[in-house]
Amino acid sequence: MELGVIGLGKMGSAMALRLARGGHQVIVYNRTVQRTFDLAKEEPRLIPLETLQEIRTKLRPPRIAWTMLPAGGATEDMIVPLSDILSAGDTIIDGGNAHFRDSMRRARTVEEKGMHFLDVGVSGGVWGLTGGYCMMIGGREETVRRLRGIFETLAPAPDQGWCHVGPAGAGHFVKMIHNGIEYGLMQAYAEGFEILKASKDFQLDLGAVAGLWRHGSVIRSWLLDLISFTLSENPELVGIKGWVADSGEGRWTVLEAINEEVPAPAITLSLLTRLASRQEDSYSAKLLAAMRSRFGGHDVMKE
């Protein structure tokens, strides 16, 4: 198939490479144009664009444009002009981590112009180039069916790792919950290994324990694989600061749980723990220490 990939960050670049190596004709565009040409040098089968407008002439209709951009303004600022450049019958795919309600709104706007819109939640990270991506697809079924060749190439196998999960917005909604679950899993692993490390009775080889659990245990997973690789190479995590970012989808998951009155304590606490990791000098912790000193006469550690 022919398609354009717009946004050549880590995910967008790798997906463009996997598609080109899978036999598709792929044109690429990035706002930092040099990145476009650097990637085309890495893979000669990619066709670089200097301007977004070229997508209209470089692709035969009905055209397919897949954006891989950060949620919010970056995606909005691309889809609006893109929908003006493309024509009726063309398809815009948003593969970034957009909020599902934004995707529902964008689908209506794009379809009013006679075009098609799919929102695709993509998981797989930097490993997707070789291992394939998991894709959660929202939009009209006939559009998904027509473009299935793209999803089959990007997925780990043609019949695995991609699914049409519902109408517009559903793809990003399912990906949002996926990331919320990821927060909870990561937090559970992190806490468990910290308890192992803190043991005063045993001097455990945490890399060996992680490697052990990878095979046959009920908590084996790809995340555990990554933990095993990390601890085998750097068991003391030297050079890594305990400052944990969040992409936004964990927050959205918690807010949606509140909106739907669904208790989600594990995901919520994992998000709050990430926020706490960024406080080098916590005012609330200081106040807790001061209160314990006041009511119980407990010692206060001085700075």
GIMOVEN-V809863 format. One record per backbone hydrogen bond with DSSP energy under -0.5 kcal/mol. NH is the residue of the N-H (numbers start at 0). CO is the residue of the C=O. E is the energy in kcal/mol with one decimal. If there is no record, write none. Layout:
BEGIN
{{NH CO E} {NH CO E}}
END
This chain:
BEGIN
{{2 24 -2.1} {3 63 -2.6} {4 26 -2.7} {5 3 -0.5} {5 65 -3.1} {6 4 -0.5} {6 28 -2.6} {12 8 -2.6} {13 9 -1.6} {14 10 -2.5} {15 11 -2.3} {16 12 -2.3} {17 13 -2.5} {18 14 -2.3} {19 15 -2.5} {20 16 -2.6} {21 17 -0.9} {22 19 -1.5} {23 18 -2.2} {24 0 -2.6} {25 23 -0.7} {25 44 -0.5} {26 2 -2.2} {27 46 -2.4} {28 4 -2.0} {32 30 -1.3} {34 31 -1.4} {35 31 -0.8} {35 32 -0.6} {36 32 -1.6} {37 33 -2.4} {38 34 -2.0} {39 35 -1.7} {40 36 -1.6} {41 37 -1.4} {42 38 -1.9} {45 42 -2.3} {46 25 -2.4} {47 45 -0.6} {48 27 -1.9} {53 50 -0.9} {54 51 -1.9} {55 52 -1.6} {56 53 -0.7} {57 53 -2.6} {58 54 -1.1} {64 90 -2.6} {65 3 -3.5} {66 64 -0.6} {66 92 -3.2} {67 5 -3.1} {74 69 -0.9} {75 71 -2.5} {76 72 -3.1} {77 73 -0.5} {77 74 -0.9} {78 74 -2.8} {79 75 -2.0} {81 77 -2.1} {82 78 -2.3} {83 79 -0.9} {84 80 -1.7} {85 81 -2.5} {88 113 -2.2} {89 86 -2.1} {90 62 -2.7} {91 115 -2.6} {92 64 -3.0} {93 117 -2.6} {94 66 -3.0} {94 92 -0.7} {97 95 -1.1} {101 98 -0.6} {102 98 -1.8} {103 99 -2.0} {104 100 -1.9} {105 101 -2.7} {106 102 -2.3} {107 103 -1.6} {108 104 -2.1} {109 105 -2.8} {110 106 -2.6} {111 107 -1.6} {112 108 -0.6} {112 109 -1.1} {113 110 -1.7} {114 109 -1.7} {115 89 -2.8} {117 91 -2.2} {118 137 -1.8} {119 93 -2.7} {119 117 -0.5} {120 118 -0.5} {120 135 -2.8} {121 119 -0.5} {122 133 -2.6} {126 123 -1.1} {127 124 -1.6} {129 126 -0.7} {130 126 -2.7} {131 127 -2.3} {132 153 -2.6} {133 122 -2.9} {134 132 -0.5} {134 160 -2.9} {135 120 -2.6} {136 134 -0.6} {136 162 -2.7} {137 118 -3.1} {138 165 -2.1} {142 139 -0.5} {143 139 -1.9} {144 140 -2.6} {145 141 -1.8} {146 142 -1.5} {147 144 -1.0} {149 146 -1.6} {150 146 -1.2} {151 147 -2.8} {152 148 -1.3} {153 149 -2.1} {154 150 -2.1} {155 132 -0.5} {156 159 -1.0} {159 156 -2.0} {162 134 -1.8} {164 136 -2.2} {164 162 -0.9} {165 136 -1.0} {169 166 -2.5} {172 168 -1.9} {173 169 -2.6} {174 170 -1.9} {175 171 -1.9} {176 172 -2.0} {177 173 -2.3} {178 174 -2.3} {179 175 -1.9} {180 176 -2.5} {181 177 -2.0} {182 178 -1.9} {183 179 -1.6} {184 180 -2.5} {185 181 -2.7} {186 182 -2.3} {187 183 -2.2} {188 184 -2.3} {189 185 -2.6} {190 186 -2.7} {191 187 -2.4} {192 188 -2.5} {193 189 -1.7} {194 190 -2.1} {195 191 -2.0} {196 192 -2.3} {197 193 -1.9} {198 194 -0.7} {198 195 -0.9} {203 201 -0.9} {205 203 -1.1} {208 204 -2.1} {209 205 -2.6} {210 206 -2.3} {211 207 -2.4} {212 208 -2.5} {213 209 -1.0} {214 211 -1.5} {215 213 -0.6} {216 212 -0.5} {219 216 -1.2} {224 220 -1.7} {225 221 -2.1} {226 222 -2.1} {227 223 -2.6} {228 224 -2.4} {229 225 -2.4} {230 226 -2.9} {231 227 -1.9} {232 228 -1.4} {233 229 -2.8} {236 233 -2.0} {239 236 -1.7} {240 238 -0.6} {242 240 -2.0} {243 241 -0.6} {244 242 -0.5} {251 247 -2.3} {252 248 -2.2} {253 249 -2.0} {254 250 -2.6} {255 251 -2.6} {256 252 -2.3} {257 253 -2.1} {258 254 -2.6} {259 255 -2.3} {260 257 -1.1} {261 256 -3.1} {262 260 -0.5} {267 263 -2.3} {268 264 -2.7} {269 265 -1.9} {270 266 -1.9} {271 267 -2.4} {272 268 -2.2} {273 269 -1.5} {274 270 -1.9} {275 271 -2.4} {276 272 -1.7} {277 274 -1.4} {278 275 -1.8} {279 277 -1.0} {285 281 -1.8} {286 282 -2.3} {287 283 -2.3} {288 284 -2.2} {289 285 -2.3} {290 286 -2.5} {291 287 -2.3} {292 288 -1.8} {293 289 -2.1} {294 290 -2.7} {295 291 -1.9} {296 292 -1.3} {297 291 -1.4}}
END
